[in-house]
Amino acid sequence: MATIAVESRSVRDGTGTPPTMIAYSARLYTAGQIFRTGIVLGVVGIVLLVFVVTKIWELFGLV
């Protein structure tokens, strides 16, 4: 969970991976677009994480 939060934060801030920064410096997209994409991917990642983890817990009989 913490990994998703940190990674989505770096995408939102525009301080993500080097290819992201190269494309941003070439003005292929704006900081606002990075922010919106980061928010969407962060929410989707958290939702998927919750559903996948609960299914795994069910398989192991932890729930």
C-alpha positions in Angstrom: 0.0 0.0 0.0 2.8 2.4 0.9 4.5 1.6 -2.4 1.4 2.6 -4.4 1.0 5.8 -2.4 4.7 6.8 -3.0 4.7 5.9 -6.7 1.4 7.6 -7.4 2.7 10.7 -5.6 5.8 10.8 -7.8 3.6 10.6 -10.9 1.3 13.4 -9.6 4.2 15.6 -8.7 5.9 15.2 -12.1 9.0 13.8 -10.4 8.5 10.3 -11.8 10.8 8.3 -14.0 13.4 9.8 -16.3 11.3 9.0 -19.5 8.5 10.9 -17.9 10.7 13.9 -17.3 12.1 13.8 -20.8 8.6 13.8 -22.3 7.6 16.6 -19.9 10.6 18.7 -20.8 9.8 18.2 -24.5 6.3 19.7 -23.7 4.5 16.6 -24.8 2.0 17.1 -22.0 1.4 19.4 -19.1 1.9 19.0 -15.3 -1.9 19.0 -15.0 -2.1 16.0 -17.3 0.5 14.2 -15.2 -1.5 15.1 -12.0 -4.8 13.8 -13.4 -3.3 10.6 -14.7 -1.5 10.0 -11.4 -4.8 10.5 -9.4 -6.7 8.1 -11.7 -3.9 5.4 -11.6 -3.5 5.8 -7.8 -7.3 5.2 -7.2 -7.4 2.3 -9.6 -4.3 0.8 -8.0 -5.7 1.1 -4.5 -9.0 -0.4 -5.6 -7.3 -3.3 -7.3 -5.0 -3.9 -4.4 -8.0 -4.1 -2.0 -9.8 -6.6 -4.2 -6.8 -8.7 -5.0 -5.5 -8.8 -1.4 -9.0 -9.8 0.0 -9.2 -12.7 -2.6 -5.7 -13.9 -1.6 -6.7 -13.7 2.0 -9.8 -15.8 1.3 -7.6 -18.4 -0.5 -5.4 -18.7 2.5 -8.4 -18.8 4.9 -7.4 -15.6 6.7 -10.8 -13.9 6.3 
